[in-house]
């Protein structure tokens, strides 16, 4: 291509060349916004509230039915006793061996329905002092520890108050710091232990601590 032809091509396409940096900047901004949006919504990133063990806290959420109708699904929850236990179960209720170097930690959660409706589902983690999360399983089977056993969301005969026991396998040498509960991403509540303890030093379940921390309903 000669110099004259080269100048002619630049002249014919000058407006496209001027618009190219702007288009590129807009594309990058759009991609960055989308990545940020997906990262924030798809995970537990926003703390609704933080309370100490033994205090009730309300977690607020909106769930959608099959007809995409939004429904409030608020729930009041309190962290009761945190102890060691011999029980560790899978989601079907079958007993599992405790892994070598780990402790089976049992957590009691006390619930109160808001407006008479228990939440349809939730996610619970036990968290150590370094922020590592450990998934729990309900001791009576299942991975959904929030609803009262045997009742579904919206059931008018469901109890207004109930408790659940959940367990998780945690390394012996970590310090149990808090329990987190959320219904829908990205919001969750933090319930911190009154006295964070090493998993190996937790009291044994069944010593009466469940009743002590679950009193004053």
C-alpha positions in Angstrom: 0.0 0.0 0.0 1.4 3.4 -1.0 1.6 6.4 1.3 -1.3 8.0 -0.6 -3.5 4.9 -0.3 -2.5 4.7 3.4 -3.7 8.3 4.0 -6.9 7.6 2.1 -7.7 4.6 4.3 -7.1 6.6 7.5 -9.3 9.4 6.2 -12.1 7.1 5.3 -12.0 5.3 8.7 -11.0 8.2 11.0 -14.4 8.3 12.8 -14.3 4.5 13.5 -10.7 4.8 14.8 -11.7 7.7 17.1 -14.6 5.7 18.5 -12.6 2.6 19.1 -11.0 3.6 22.5 -14.4 4.8 23.7 -16.0 1.5 22.7 -13.2 -0.5 24.4 -13.5 1.5 27.6 -17.3 0.9 27.7 -16.8 -2.8 27.1 -14.3 -3.1 29.9 -16.5 -1.1 32.3 -19.5 -3.3 31.5 -17.5 -6.5 32.1 -16.2 -5.2 35.4 -19.6 -4.3 36.6 -21.0 -7.7 35.7 -18.1 -9.5 37.4 -18.7 -7.4 40.5 -22.4 -8.0 40.4 -22.0 -11.8 40.1 -19.3 -12.0 42.8 -21.4 -10.0 45.3 -24.7 -11.7 44.7 -23.4 -15.3 44.5 -22.0 -15.7 48.0 -22.3 -14.7 51.6 -20.7 -11.2 51.6 -22.9 -8.8 53.6 -23.4 -9.0 57.3 -26.9 -8.2 58.4 -26.2 -8.1 62.1 -23.8 -9.5 64.7 -24.9 -10.7 68.2 -23.4 -12.7 71.0 -24.3 -16.2 71.9 -27.6 -16.4 73.7 -29.2 -13.3 72.0 -31.8 -13.4 69.3 -31.2 -11.8 66.0 -33.5 -11.4 63.0 -32.3 -12.3 59.5 -34.3 -10.9 56.7 -34.8 -12.3 53.2 -37.1 -12.5 50.2 -37.8 -15.8 48.6 -39.6 -16.5 45.3 -42.3 -19.1 44.6 -42.8 -20.9 41.4 -44.9 -18.1 40.1 -42.0 -15.7 40.9 -44.0 -13.9 43.5 -41.7 -12.4 46.2 -42.4 -13.5 49.8 -40.7 -12.2 52.9 -39.0 -15.0 54.8 -37.7 -13.4 57.9 -36.5 -15.6 60.8 -35.3 -15.0 64.4 -32.5 -17.2 65.6 -30.3 -17.6 68.7 -27.1 -19.5 69.1 -27.4 -21.9 72.0 -24.8 -24.3 73.3 -21.7 -25.2 71.2 -20.2 -28.5 72.3 -18.3 -31.6 71.2 -20.3 -34.7 70.3 -19.8 -38.3 69.1 -22.5 -37.8 66.5 -21.6 -36.8 62.9 -24.1 -37.6 60.2 -24.6 -37.1 56.5 -27.6 -35.5 54.9 -29.5 -38.8 54.9 -29.1 -39.2 58.7 -26.5 -42.0 58.4 -23.7 -42.0 61.0 -20.3 -41.0 59.8 -16.9 -41.6 61.4 -15.2 -38.5 62.7 -12.1 -37.9 60.6 -8.7 -38.3 62.2 -7.5 -35.0 63.7 -11.0 -33.6 63.8 -13.8 -33.0 66.4 -17.5 -33.4 65.8 -18.9 -30.1 67.0 -22.6 -29.8 67.9 -24.5 -26.5 67.7 -27.9 -25.8 69.1 -30.0 -23.1 67.3 -33.2 -21.7 68.7 -35.7 -20.3 66.3 -38.8 -18.1 66.3 -41.1 -17.7 63.3 -41.7 -14.2 62.1 -45.4 -13.5 61.3 -46.1 -17.2 62.0 -44.1 -18.6 59.1 -40.8 -20.5 59.5 -38.2 -19.8 56.8 -38.3 -22.4 54.0 -34.5 -23.0 54.0 -31.2 -21.6 55.2 -27.5 -22.2 55.3 -25.4 -22.5 58.4 -21.6 -22.5 58.9 -19.4 -22.9 61.9 -16.5 -20.4 61.5 -13.1 -20.4 63.2 -11.0 -17.4 64.3 -9.3 -17.2 60.8 -12.6 -17.0 58.9 -12.6 -20.6 57.7 -16.2 -22.0 57.3 -17.4 -25.5 58.0 -20.7 -26.7 56.6 -23.1 -28.3 59.1 -25.6 -31.1 58.8 -28.8 -31.4 60.9 -28.4 -34.2 63.4 -31.9 -35.4 62.6 -30.9 -35.6 58.9 -30.8 -33.1 56.1 -28.7 -30.1 55.2 -31.5 -27.6 55.8 -31.4 -26.8 59.6 -33.9 -24.0 59.7 -37.5 -25.3 59.3 -39.1 -27.2 62.2 -38.8 -30.9 61.4 -41.7 -32.3 59.5 -43.2 -28.9 58.5 -43.0 -26.9 55.3 -43.0 -23.2 54.6 -46.4 -21.6 55.1 -47.8 -24.5 57.2 -50.2 -22.9 59.6 -49.8 -25.8 62.1 -46.0 -25.3 62.3 -44.7 -24.3 65.8 -43.8 -20.7 66.4 -40.7 -21.7 68.4 -38.4 -24.6 67.9 -34.8 -25.7 68.2 -32.4 -27.7 66.0 -29.1 -29.5 66.6 -26.5 -29.4 63.8 -23.0 -30.8 63.7 -19.8 -30.3 61.7 -16.4 -31.8 61.6 -13.7 -29.3 62.6 -9.9 -29.7 63.0 -9.0 -30.1 66.7 -6.5 -27.3 66.7 -8.7 -24.5 65.5 -10.6 -22.0 67.6 -14.4 -22.0 67.2 -15.3 -18.3 66.9 -18.8 -17.9 65.6 -21.8 -19.4 63.7 -23.2 -17.8 60.6 -26.7 -18.2 59.2 -28.2 -16.9 56.0 -31.3 -17.5 54.0 -30.5 -16.0 50.6 -27.3 -14.5 49.2 -25.6 -12.2 50.0 -26.9 -11.4 53.5 -26.2 -13.4 56.7 -26.1 -12.9 60.5 -23.1 -13.6 62.8 -23.5 -15.2 66.2 -20.3 -15.1 68.1 -19.4 -17.4 70.9 -19.3 -15.7 74.3 -16.0 -17.4 74.9 -14.3 -18.7 71.7 -12.7 -22.0 72.4 -10.4 -24.6 70.8 -12.5 -27.3 69.2 -10.6 -29.9 71.3 -11.6 -28.0 74.5 -15.3 -27.7 73.9 -17.5 -29.2 76.6 -19.2 -32.5 75.9 -22.8 -32.4 74.7 -25.4 -33.6 77.2 -23.8 -31.9 80.2 -26.7 -29.5 80.7 -25.2 -26.6 78.7 -27.9 -26.9 76.1 -30.5 -26.1 78.7 -28.5 -23.3 80.1 -28.0 -21.4 76.8 -31.5 -22.3 75.7 -33.2 -20.9 78.7 -35.2 -17.6 78.9 -37.2 -18.2 75.7 
